[in-house]
Amino acid sequence: MNKTPLSATALAVLRIALGFLFVAHGWQKFTEYTIAGTQASFAQMGVPAAEIAAPLVATLELAGGIALILGVFTRIAAAALAVNMVGALFLVHASAGVFVGNGGYELVLILGAASLALALAGAGRFSVDHALFGRKGSKLKVLA
């Protein structure tokens, strides 16, 4: 991966913006919709095991978003969020077409693609991952 200051800045911008959106969606599921409301909504959309999926998804989006913002365990959090978006794409949004205004998949597609990009690229230089694991000789460099 290109280790220039510009690419490190680009990864930080992507990580923080993406993390913010996931935090907002997770927080919304806990506070505005409530977990019970999210469970009912998931069940209505045909999400399997909605009573289990709703709190798991809400927690993943909130905690995963925070992890992305901080750049801690970025590859793991981003991979889990990418899988979450694949589920949302195929279980809920694909049949509605592209546009989010019609319930489509454009938002989950870009959130999933950005998550996958971070899972592949890592957190970058401006992150907790880099501070903890990015030094030469670290046995945990794969996480950075």
Z-matrix of the N, CA and C atoms (Angstrom, degrees):
N
C 1 1.442
C 2 1.516 1 109.12
N 3 1.305 2 117.25 1 144.06
C 4 1.448 3 123.26 2 177.38
C 5 1.526 4 108.99 3 -66.93
N 6 1.325 5 116.59 4 125.00
C 7 1.468 6 121.10 5 -174.00
C 8 1.525 7 111.38 6 -105.23
N 9 1.313 8 119.27 7 31.32
C 10 1.460 9 121.79 8 179.80
C 11 1.520 10 110.54 9 -75.75
N 12 1.343 11 117.35 10 158.51
C 13 1.468 12 119.85 11 175.91
C 14 1.534 13 112.06 12 -58.07
N 15 1.328 14 116.70 13 -34.27
C 16 1.463 15 119.58 14 179.81
C 17 1.528 16 111.77 15 -66.81
N 18 1.336 17 117.14 16 -42.11
C 19 1.471 18 118.60 17 178.89
C 20 1.524 19 110.76 18 -70.50
N 21 1.334 20 117.60 19 -34.16
C 22 1.468 21 120.60 20 176.11
C 23 1.522 22 110.13 21 -64.39
N 24 1.312 23 116.64 22 -39.97
C 25 1.467 24 120.85 23 177.68
C 26 1.521 25 110.57 24 -66.68
N 27 1.329 26 117.10 25 -41.01
C 28 1.466 27 120.87 26 178.83
C 29 1.525 28 111.00 27 -61.17
N 30 1.321 29 117.68 28 -43.01
C 31 1.467 30 120.93 29 178.10
C 32 1.524 31 110.97 30 -63.60
N 33 1.335 32 116.81 31 -40.14
C 34 1.468 33 119.95 32 179.08
C 35 1.522 34 110.84 33 -64.79
N 36 1.325 35 117.30 34 -43.15
C 37 1.465 36 120.73 35 178.90
C 38 1.527 37 110.14 36 -61.77
N 39 1.337 38 117.10 37 -46.94
C 40 1.461 39 121.07 38 179.11
C 41 1.524 40 110.80 39 -61.20
N 42 1.321 41 116.55 40 -46.71
C 43 1.468 42 121.82 41 -178.44
C 44 1.520 43 111.76 42 -60.17
N 45 1.318 44 116.82 43 -46.89
C 46 1.465 45 120.78 44 -175.86
C 47 1.522 46 111.24 45 -70.23
N 48 1.326 47 117.62 46 -43.99
C 49 1.468 48 120.15 47 179.11
C 50 1.524 49 110.95 48 -64.08
N 51 1.313 50 116.95 49 -45.65
C 52 1.462 51 121.26 50 179.68
C 53 1.524 52 110.58 51 -64.40
N 54 1.318 53 116.09 52 -43.90
C 55 1.463 54 120.30 53 178.06
C 56 1.519 55 111.67 54 -59.90
N 57 1.325 56 116.62 55 -43.12
C 58 1.461 57 120.53 56 178.06
C 59 1.528 58 111.28 57 -57.99
N 60 1.335 59 117.38 58 -45.23
C 61 1.470 60 120.10 59 -179.58
C 62 1.526 61 111.51 60 -64.51
N 63 1.318 62 117.23 61 -40.86
C 64 1.463 63 118.83 62 178.26
C 65 1.530 64 111.33 63 -67.42
N 66 1.327 65 117.88 64 -40.40
C 67 1.469 66 120.44 65 176.12
C 68 1.525 67 109.73 66 -59.00
N 69 1.321 68 117.12 67 -45.44
C 70 1.470 69 120.99 68 -179.44
C 71 1.523 70 111.13 69 -59.97
N 72 1.321 71 117.16 70 -43.70
C 73 1.469 72 120.21 71 -179.66
C 74 1.525 73 112.10 72 -69.83
N 75 1.318 74 117.18 73 -40.41
C 76 1.468 75 119.90 74 176.98
C 77 1.519 76 111.43 75 -65.16
N 78 1.328 77 116.80 76 -45.09
C 79 1.470 78 121.88 77 179.42
C 80 1.536 79 110.22 78 -60.87
N 81 1.328 80 116.14 79 -40.70
C 82 1.461 81 121.49 80 179.13
C 83 1.527 82 110.82 81 -61.28
N 84 1.317 83 116.83 82 -39.92
C 85 1.465 84 120.27 83 179.49
C 86 1.526 85 111.57 84 -66.17
N 87 1.330 86 117.11 85 -33.32
C 88 1.462 87 120.64 86 178.41
C 89 1.530 88 112.60 87 -79.05
N 90 1.321 89 117.62 88 -40.85
C 91 1.467 90 120.58 89 -168.45
C 92 1.523 91 114.62 90 -102.94
N 93 1.306 92 117.26 91 -51.84
C 94 1.465 93 120.20 92 -176.43
C 95 1.526 94 111.74 93 -78.12
N 96 1.328 95 115.81 94 -51.32
C 97 1.464 96 119.71 95 -178.95
C 98 1.517 97 111.84 96 -82.81
N 99 1.305 98 118.33 97 -27.34
C 100 1.468 99 128.08 98 -169.80
C 101 1.531 100 109.64 99 67.59
N 102 1.301 101 115.38 100 156.80
C 103 1.465 102 119.32 101 179.99
C 104 1.528 103 109.95 102 -64.15
N 105 1.323 104 117.26 103 -41.00
C 106 1.473 105 119.52 104 178.32
C 107 1.524 106 111.04 105 -61.25
N 108 1.305 107 116.93 106 -42.07
C 109 1.464 108 120.92 107 177.78
C 110 1.514 109 111.94 108 -66.16
N 111 1.324 110 116.52 109 -39.05
C 112 1.461 111 120.73 110 177.73
C 113 1.523 112 110.48 111 -66.72
N 114 1.329 113 116.72 112 -39.13
C 115 1.465 114 119.85 113 176.83
C 116 1.530 115 110.35 114 -61.25
N 117 1.325 116 117.07 115 -44.83
C 118 1.464 117 120.92 116 179.31
C 119 1.524 118 110.79 117 -63.75
N 120 1.313 119 116.79 118 -41.92
C 121 1.462 120 121.31 119 179.03
C 122 1.519 121 111.06 120 -64.51
N 123 1.334 122 116.89 121 -44.41
C 124 1.462 123 120.47 122 177.74
C 125 1.528 124 110.64 123 -61.24
N 126 1.319 125 116.83 124 -43.40
C 127 1.468 126 120.48 125 179.53
C 128 1.530 127 110.65 126 -61.26
N 129 1.327 128 116.20 127 -42.71
C 130 1.469 129 120.52 128 179.55
C 131 1.534 130 111.44 129 -64.41
N 132 1.332 131 116.26 130 -32.67
C 133 1.472 132 120.32 131 179.03
C 134 1.521 133 112.51 132 -80.93
N 135 1.332 134 117.06 133 -6.31
C 136 1.459 135 120.43 134 178.86
C 137 1.517 136 114.95 135 88.85
N 138 1.323 137 117.53 136 16.76
C 139 1.466 138 120.70 137 177.84
C 140 1.524 139 107.94 138 -71.19
N 141 1.342 140 117.96 139 125.49
C 142 1.468 141 120.30 140 179.39
C 143 1.535 142 111.59 141 -63.45
N 144 1.317 143 116.53 142 144.92
C 145 1.472 144 122.89 143 177.88
C 146 1.523 145 111.17 144 50.13
N 147 1.311 146 116.28 145 49.37
C 148 1.467 147 122.23 146 -174.95
C 149 1.522 148 112.38 147 -57.09
N 150 1.330 149 117.19 148 -33.25
C 151 1.469 150 120.13 149 -178.82
C 152 1.533 151 111.67 150 -66.79
N 153 1.325 152 116.75 151 -25.56
C 154 1.469 153 121.99 152 176.44
C 155 1.528 154 110.43 153 -94.56
N 156 1.329 155 115.59 154 -41.61
C 157 1.469 156 120.87 155 -176.00
C 158 1.523 157 112.30 156 -62.73
N 159 1.318 158 118.09 157 -40.74
C 160 1.470 159 120.68 158 -174.69
C 161 1.537 160 112.82 159 -60.74
N 162 1.330 161 119.03 160 -52.52
C 163 1.470 162 116.48 161 179.05
C 164 1.533 163 112.87 162 -67.52
N 165 1.332 164 117.38 163 -31.89
C 166 1.460 165 119.83 164 177.18
C 167 1.525 166 111.24 165 -65.26
N 168 1.318 167 116.50 166 -46.05
C 169 1.466 168 121.19 167 179.74
C 170 1.526 169 110.60 168 -64.64
N 171 1.326 170 116.95 169 -44.71
C 172 1.468 171 120.23 170 179.59
C 173 1.526 172 110.80 171 -60.24
N 174 1.326 173 116.64 172 -44.07
C 175 1.457 174 121.25 173 179.66
C 176 1.525 175 111.08 174 -67.13
N 177 1.322 176 117.02 175 -43.33
C 178 1.457 177 120.97 176 177.96
C 179 1.522 178 110.80 177 -60.09
N 180 1.315 179 117.31 178 -46.50
C 181 1.457 180 119.69 179 -178.24
C 182 1.527 181 111.46 180 -65.38
N 183 1.327 182 117.60 181 -41.44
C 184 1.459 183 120.66 182 -179.97
C 185 1.534 184 111.17 183 -69.92
N 186 1.310 185 117.29 184 -55.07
C 187 1.468 186 120.98 185 -178.03
C 188 1.532 187 111.58 186 -68.48
N 189 1.325 188 116.29 187 -40.61
C 190 1.465 189 119.82 188 178.43
C 191 1.512 190 111.76 189 -64.42
N 192 1.333 191 116.60 190 -38.94
C 193 1.458 192 120.06 191 176.89
C 194 1.517 193 112.15 192 -63.82
N 195 1.326 194 116.55 193 -41.96
C 196 1.471 195 120.71 194 176.93
C 197 1.532 196 109.80 195 -62.68
N 198 1.330 197 116.41 196 -42.83
C 199 1.467 198 120.18 197 178.55
C 200 1.528 199 110.93 198 -60.39
N 201 1.332 200 117.22 199 -41.21
C 202 1.465 201 119.70 200 178.35
C 203 1.520 202 111.42 201 -64.65
N 204 1.318 203 117.23 202 -44.66
C 205 1.467 204 120.35 203 179.82
C 206 1.523 205 110.81 204 -57.28
N 207 1.323 206 116.18 205 -45.28
C 208 1.462 207 120.82 206 -179.35
C 209 1.533 208 112.61 207 -77.17
N 210 1.312 209 115.60 208 -23.78
C 211 1.452 210 119.55 209 -175.05
C 212 1.512 211 112.04 210 74.70
N 213 1.332 212 115.87 211 41.41
C 214 1.457 213 121.59 212 -179.80
C 215 1.536 214 108.84 213 -116.47
N 216 1.331 215 115.89 214 128.77
C 217 1.474 216 121.77 215 -174.44
C 218 1.533 217 110.05 216 49.53
N 219 1.308 218 115.05 217 43.51
C 220 1.467 219 122.54 218 -172.51
C 221 1.511 220 112.71 219 -60.39
N 222 1.313 221 117.52 220 -47.23
C 223 1.475 222 119.32 221 -177.22
C 224 1.533 223 110.95 222 -62.08
N 225 1.307 224 117.04 223 -40.77
C 226 1.467 225 121.12 224 -179.55
C 227 1.526 226 110.31 225 -67.64
N 228 1.334 227 116.52 226 -49.57
C 229 1.468 228 120.58 227 -179.59
C 230 1.524 229 110.64 228 -61.80
N 231 1.323 230 116.84 229 -44.57
C 232 1.470 231 120.46 230 -178.38
C 233 1.527 232 111.14 231 -65.36
N 234 1.327 233 117.53 232 -39.58
C 235 1.468 234 119.94 233 178.36
C 236 1.529 235 110.70 234 -64.18
N 237 1.327 236 116.90 235 -43.35
C 238 1.471 237 120.39 236 178.59
C 239 1.529 238 110.71 237 -63.35
N 240 1.324 239 116.91 238 -40.83
C 241 1.470 240 119.95 239 178.66
C 242 1.527 241 111.36 240 -68.00
N 243 1.325 242 117.95 241 -35.19
C 244 1.462 243 121.12 242 176.02
C 245 1.527 244 110.87 243 -63.17
N 246 1.326 245 116.65 244 -43.69
C 247 1.473 246 120.57 245 176.91
C 248 1.527 247 110.35 246 -62.60
N 249 1.325 248 116.66 247 -41.03
C 250 1.455 249 121.40 248 176.66
C 251 1.534 250 110.86 249 -56.97
N 252 1.329 251 116.35 250 -43.75
C 253 1.464 252 120.28 251 -179.22
C 254 1.528 253 112.35 252 -70.63
N 255 1.318 254 117.69 253 -32.42
C 256 1.471 255 120.60 254 174.42
C 257 1.530 256 109.02 255 -62.57
N 258 1.341 257 115.78 256 -43.24
C 259 1.471 258 119.44 257 176.30
C 260 1.515 259 111.83 258 -60.52
N 261 1.324 260 117.37 259 -46.50
C 262 1.470 261 121.00 260 179.09
C 263 1.525 262 110.68 261 -61.76
N 264 1.324 263 115.96 262 -39.67
C 265 1.463 264 120.30 263 179.92
C 266 1.522 265 111.29 264 -60.76
N 267 1.333 266 115.84 265 -53.72
C 268 1.465 267 118.98 266 -173.56
C 269 1.525 268 114.14 267 -81.41
N 270 1.321 269 117.83 268 -32.84
C 271 1.470 270 119.31 269 -178.50
C 272 1.526 271 113.10 270 -80.22
N 273 1.328 272 117.17 271 -28.92
C 274 1.466 273 119.20 272 -170.53
C 275 1.523 274 113.48 273 -124.43
N 276 1.324 275 118.93 274 -50.37
C 277 1.460 276 120.85 275 -163.01
C 278 1.524 277 116.80 276 -96.71
N 279 1.316 278 119.79 277 -23.62
C 280 1.469 279 121.58 278 -173.05
C 281 1.525 280 112.91 279 -58.45
N 282 1.295 281 116.90 280 -40.01
C 283 1.466 282 120.00 281 -176.30
C 284 1.521 283 113.35 282 -70.47
N 285 1.341 284 117.59 283 -14.44
C 286 1.461 285 120.92 284 -178.15
C 287 1.528 286 112.74 285 -92.21
N 288 1.322 287 117.73 286 1.86
C 289 1.458 288 119.98 287 -179.89
C 290 1.519 289 112.04 288 86.69
N 291 1.314 290 116.00 289 -167.98
C 292 1.458 291 122.22 290 -172.22
C 293 1.524 292 112.96 291 -74.96
N 294 1.298 293 119.06 292 -47.86
C 295 1.460 294 121.98 293 -162.60
C 296 1.517 295 114.16 294 -80.55
N 297 1.333 296 115.07 295 130.37
C 298 1.460 297 122.88 296 -176.08
C 299 1.530 298 111.75 297 -61.30
N 300 1.315 299 117.49 298 -30.20
C 301 1.465 300 121.16 299 178.57
C 302 1.524 301 112.71 300 -61.43
N 303 1.317 302 116.07 301 -23.29
C 304 1.459 303 121.94 302 177.37
C 305 1.529 304 111.73 303 -103.33
N 306 1.326 305 116.58 304 13.62
C 307 1.467 306 120.51 305 -176.49
C 308 1.512 307 112.70 306 83.51
N 309 1.321 308 116.43 307 14.11
C 310 1.457 309 121.94 308 -174.84
C 311 1.517 310 114.29 309 -75.58
N 312 1.326 311 114.50 310 -173.80
C 313 1.453 312 121.41 311 -167.30
C 314 1.522 313 115.57 312 -100.22
N 315 1.326 314 119.91 313 6.71
C 316 1.460 315 118.93 314 -174.48
C 317 1.529 316 113.04 315 -58.99
N 318 1.323 317 118.90 316 -41.55
C 319 1.461 318 121.16 317 -179.27
C 320 1.523 319 111.19 318 -68.99
N 321 1.329 320 117.80 319 -47.76
C 322 1.469 321 118.81 320 -178.78
C 323 1.527 322 111.11 321 -66.97
N 324 1.334 323 117.82 322 -29.19
C 325 1.462 324 120.70 323 177.47
C 326 1.527 325 110.56 324 -66.45
N 327 1.329 326 117.72 325 -47.75
C 328 1.460 327 119.17 326 -178.50
C 329 1.526 328 111.15 327 -70.99
N 330 1.337 329 117.98 328 -36.65
C 331 1.467 330 120.01 329 176.00
C 332 1.534 331 110.90 330 -63.95
N 333 1.319 332 116.13 331 -41.29
C 334 1.458 333 120.43 332 178.76
C 335 1.519 334 112.11 333 -68.21
N 336 1.327 335 117.47 334 -42.27
C 337 1.462 336 120.85 335 179.53
C 338 1.527 337 110.93 336 -65.15
N 339 1.325 338 117.35 337 -42.30
C 340 1.469 339 120.98 338 178.42
C 341 1.529 340 110.35 339 -65.32
N 342 1.319 341 116.96 340 -39.33
C 343 1.461 342 120.54 341 177.06
C 344 1.519 343 110.98 342 -63.56
N 345 1.313 344 116.87 343 -43.82
C 346 1.457 345 120.45 344 178.25
C 347 1.528 346 110.55 345 -62.88
N 348 1.319 347 117.29 346 -40.97
C 349 1.469 348 120.60 347 178.17
C 350 1.527 349 110.87 348 -58.78
N 351 1.336 350 117.23 349 -43.46
C 352 1.467 351 120.05 350 178.47
C 353 1.525 352 111.73 351 -69.86
N 354 1.317 353 117.47 352 -35.19
C 355 1.468 354 119.97 353 176.53
C 356 1.525 355 110.68 354 -62.05
N 357 1.321 356 116.24 355 -35.93
C 358 1.463 357 120.87 356 -179.92
C 359 1.525 358 112.83 357 -80.65
N 360 1.338 359 116.91 358 -39.87
C 361 1.466 360 121.25 359 -173.99
C 362 1.515 361 113.42 360 -88.60
N 363 1.313 362 117.27 361 -26.97
C 364 1.455 363 120.59 362 -175.28
C 365 1.519 364 111.60 363 87.63
N 366 1.310 365 115.30 364 -179.04
C 367 1.464 366 122.32 365 -171.68
C 368 1.516 367 113.76 366 -76.04
N 369 1.302 368 117.66 367 -28.09
C 370 1.455 369 120.54 368 -175.59
C 371 1.521 370 111.98 369 90.29
N 372 1.310 371 114.64 370 179.12
C 373 1.459 372 122.56 371 -172.99
C 374 1.527 373 113.52 372 -66.21
N 375 1.319 374 117.78 373 -35.08
C 376 1.466 375 121.41 374 -175.25
C 377 1.523 376 110.05 375 -93.36
N 378 1.334 377 116.13 376 69.99
C 379 1.457 378 120.95 377 -174.52
C 380 1.523 379 110.55 378 -155.89
N 381 1.318 380 115.25 379 160.90
C 382 1.458 381 120.70 380 173.24
C 383 1.526 382 109.63 381 -64.59
N 384 1.331 383 117.19 382 -39.53
C 385 1.470 384 120.28 383 178.31
C 386 1.524 385 110.77 384 -54.11
N 387 1.319 386 116.89 385 -46.99
C 388 1.467 387 120.13 386 -178.94
C 389 1.524 388 110.92 387 -66.25
N 390 1.331 389 116.65 388 -41.37
C 391 1.469 390 120.08 389 179.91
C 392 1.526 391 111.19 390 -62.44
N 393 1.324 392 117.23 391 -38.89
C 394 1.462 393 120.94 392 -177.59
C 395 1.523 394 113.67 393 -85.01
N 396 1.311 395 116.64 394 -40.74
C 397 1.459 396 120.47 395 -168.80
C 398 1.522 397 115.34 396 -121.30
N 399 1.317 398 118.06 397 -2.28
C 400 1.465 399 120.63 398 -171.78
C 401 1.505 400 115.79 399 -87.90
N 402 1.308 401 119.13 400 -0.28
C 403 1.454 402 120.73 401 -178.82
C 404 1.528 403 110.86 402 -75.04
N 405 1.313 404 114.56 403 151.24
C 406 1.480 405 119.28 404 177.41
C 407 1.511 406 109.77 405 -58.87
N 408 1.314 407 115.45 406 138.03
C 409 1.453 408 120.77 407 177.36
C 410 1.510 409 114.02 408 88.30
N 411 1.331 410 118.38 409 -5.60
C 412 1.461 411 120.15 410 -179.71
C 413 1.518 412 110.18 411 -68.59
N 414 1.299 413 116.47 412 133.85
C 415 1.455 414 120.19 413 177.88
C 416 1.520 415 111.59 414 -74.36
N 417 1.349 416 117.65 415 -15.30
C 418 1.455 417 121.73 416 -178.71
C 419 1.528 418 111.45 417 -104.15
N 420 1.323 419 118.03 418 21.53
C 421 1.462 420 121.87 419 -176.95
C 422 1.521 421 112.00 420 -58.02
N 423 1.314 422 118.73 421 -26.77
C 424 1.455 423 121.84 422 -179.30
C 425 1.533 424 111.65 423 -59.00
N 426 1.319 425 118.98 424 -25.85
C 427 1.454 426 121.79 425 179.84
C 428 1.518 427 113.06 426 -78.24
N 429 1.299 428 118.45 427 -18.60
C 430 1.470 429 121.75 428 -175.83
C 431 1.508 430 111.86 429 -80.34
